[in-house]
Amino acid sequence: MHLLVLGGTGFLSGEVVRAALSSGHRVTAVTRGRRPEPGADAPAVRSVRADRDDVAALTEAFAPVLADDAPDAVVDCCGYTVDGARAAADALAGVPRYVYVSSISAYRDWPPGPVPDESAPTFGSEASPEEYGPMKAQSERVLEDAFGNRLLSARAGLIVGPGDRTLRLTSWLHRIATADRVVVPATGDVPVAFVDVRDLAGWLVVAAGADWSGPVNATGPVGMTTYGGMLAACRDAVVASGAPAAELVPVPPARLLEAGVEPWTDLPFWLPDDVAATAWQVGTARARELGLPSRPIEDTVRDTWRWLATAGLEQPPVPDRVDPRAFA
Ligand SMILES: NC(=O)c1ccc[n+]([C@@H]2O[C@H](COP(=O)([O-])OP(=O)(O)OC[C@H]3O[C@@H](n4cnc5c(N)ncnc54)[C@H](OP(=O)(O)O)[C@@H]3O)[C@@H](O)[C@H]2O)c1
């Protein structure tokens, strides 16, 4: 199969390129050329420079690809504007299959959710497409109008794994590896779910060659781990590498909120109880039926920790609000 990847040098898109190559597919990657990371520039990859949000640029860049070796499928990993969806719908209309990486943020009532399955309502066209969730919902509709049942919209959940430069999972690893004591929310038994970037990328490549259509919640199964399980995996990964690991200091959510601790940003992945009770409840029965794998969180965390050792990722100082001395 000849796969056209929109993106190719980023977190998910780089992994999609790697997965496609390792399955023996030919890859053309479209980027603006801002990230000189391996992937799209590997010799087996045809690298095309264009801003995918610009229909004229995308059409012009795509013309020689179409003339030489028409792609069998698109995997769209950089849909960040509705104009970008329109540009792809126009420039790539003749490609037989389109897999769009959307987000569970497309759901109108998430958070707090729950999202039992893909029939839950998404944002309507009245919602501002300047915002991420409405933009994803609107982009899905634009692409569905163009590609119909040739479109699969993979509504990704939280993507984690090696190469993740968002300061979420890596922030926990960094804190645990560099402090003596680390404040954590005392919500250890709350179920949480993530999707490993390698599981998602490999599956997107399979999806590009399948005849699946419509939306699918592309994340880990409800209850795949808990908040405490994720933190324990971080601690275990640090300890297994021979580094000292911090003592975890659980603080009840009410005390955290009283102290002005910002959910999610100060303590990554932490949501207040009323939101957490439903926000992590995203039904993934269809993804499981379609074979989206879900490796153990311990494997994801261990590999992320190994990657972090050489990633040169700068971590901001831990906010004073979550200094353990404030909760003594
Ligand atoms: N990270 C998550 O937890 C999460 C959760 C749900 C959904 N998603 C979705 O997953 C997808 C991938 O996310 P990611 O963070 O892993 O992104 P990514 O793969 O790092 O995407 C960035 C890639 O796309 C290229 N790119 C970005 N804008 C472009 C443009 N206008 N024209 C051409 N190329 C462009 C970048 O190269 P250049 O900069 O060189 O152009 C880079 O290769 C996104 O659609 C995101 O909305 C992510």
The ligand as a MOL file (V3000), in Angstrom:
LIG
                    3D

  0  0  0     0  0            999 V3000
M  V30 BEGIN CTAB
M  V30 COUNTS 48 52 0 0 0
M  V30 BEGIN ATOM
M  V30 1 N -1.5030 14.0520 21.8230 0
M  V30 2 C -2.6910 13.6330 22.2600 0
M  V30 3 O -2.8690 13.1990 23.4310 0
M  V30 4 C -3.8800 13.6710 21.3070 0
M  V30 5 C -5.1210 13.2870 21.7780 0
M  V30 6 C -6.1880 13.2390 20.8830 0
M  V30 7 C -6.0090 13.5690 19.5460 0
M  V30 8 N -4.7850 13.9700 19.1210 0 CHG=1
M  V30 9 C -4.6010 14.2680 17.6890 0
M  V30 10 O -3.5770 13.4240 17.2140 0
M  V30 11 C -2.9520 14.0200 16.0870 0
M  V30 12 C -1.4710 13.9230 16.2460 0
M  V30 13 O -1.0810 14.6450 17.3710 0
M  V30 14 P 0.4570 14.8090 17.7070 0
M  V30 15 O 0.5370 15.7830 18.8120 0
M  V30 16 O 1.0960 13.4960 17.8550 0 CHG=-1
M  V30 17 O 0.9240 15.5220 16.3710 0
M  V30 18 P 2.1400 15.1810 15.4870 0
M  V30 19 O 2.1210 13.8480 14.9330 0
M  V30 20 O 3.3090 15.6420 16.2900 0
M  V30 21 O 1.8180 16.2120 14.3030 0
M  V30 22 C 2.6710 17.1250 13.9040 0
M  V30 23 C 3.1830 16.6830 12.5210 0
M  V30 24 O 2.3560 17.2850 11.5430 0
M  V30 25 C 3.1010 18.2380 10.7840 0
M  V30 26 N 2.2430 19.3910 10.6200 0
M  V30 27 C 1.6500 20.1370 11.5920 0
M  V30 28 N 0.9060 21.1120 11.0280 0
M  V30 29 C 1.0420 20.9710 9.6820 0
M  V30 30 C 0.5110 21.6860 8.5680 0
M  V30 31 N -0.2870 22.7420 8.7280 0
M  V30 32 N 0.8450 21.2740 7.3340 0
M  V30 33 C 1.6650 20.2050 7.1580 0
M  V30 34 N 2.1950 19.4930 8.1630 0
M  V30 35 C 1.8730 19.8730 9.4140 0
M  V30 36 C 4.3440 18.5030 11.6180 0
M  V30 37 O 5.4620 18.8640 10.8390 0
M  V30 38 P 5.7830 20.4340 10.5620 0
M  V30 39 O 5.6160 21.1380 11.8710 0
M  V30 40 O 7.1750 20.4030 10.0280 0
M  V30 41 O 4.7860 20.8800 9.5470 0
M  V30 42 C 4.5820 17.1430 12.2610 0
M  V30 43 O 5.1770 16.2540 11.3240 0
M  V30 44 C -3.5230 15.4360 15.9910 0
M  V30 45 O -4.5340 15.4590 15.0020 0
M  V30 46 C -4.1460 15.6690 17.3650 0
M  V30 47 O -5.2440 16.5700 17.3080 0
M  V30 48 C -3.7180 14.0300 19.9580 0
M  V30 END ATOM
M  V30 BEGIN BOND
M  V30 1 1 1 2
M  V30 2 2 2 3
M  V30 3 1 2 4
M  V30 4 1 4 5
M  V30 5 2 4 48
M  V30 6 2 5 6
M  V30 7 1 6 7
M  V30 8 2 7 8
M  V30 9 1 8 9
M  V30 10 1 8 48
M  V30 11 1 9 10
M  V30 12 1 9 46
M  V30 13 1 10 11
M  V30 14 1 11 12
M  V30 15 1 11 44
M  V30 16 1 12 13
M  V30 17 1 13 14
M  V30 18 2 14 15
M  V30 19 1 14 16
M  V30 20 1 14 17
M  V30 21 1 17 18
M  V30 22 2 18 19
M  V30 23 1 18 20
M  V30 24 1 18 21
M  V30 25 1 21 22
M  V30 26 1 22 23
M  V30 27 1 23 24
M  V30 28 1 23 42
M  V30 29 1 24 25
M  V30 30 1 25 26
M  V30 31 1 25 36
M  V30 32 1 26 27
M  V30 33 1 26 35
M  V30 34 2 27 28
M  V30 35 1 28 29
M  V30 36 1 29 30
M  V30 37 2 29 35
M  V30 38 1 30 31
M  V30 39 2 30 32
M  V30 40 1 32 33
M  V30 41 2 33 34
M  V30 42 1 34 35
M  V30 43 1 36 37
M  V30 44 1 36 42
M  V30 45 1 37 38
M  V30 46 2 38 39
M  V30 47 1 38 40
M  V30 48 1 38 41
M  V30 49 1 42 43
M  V30 50 1 44 45
M  V30 51 1 44 46
M  V30 52 1 46 47
M  V30 END BOND
M  V30 END CTAB
M  END
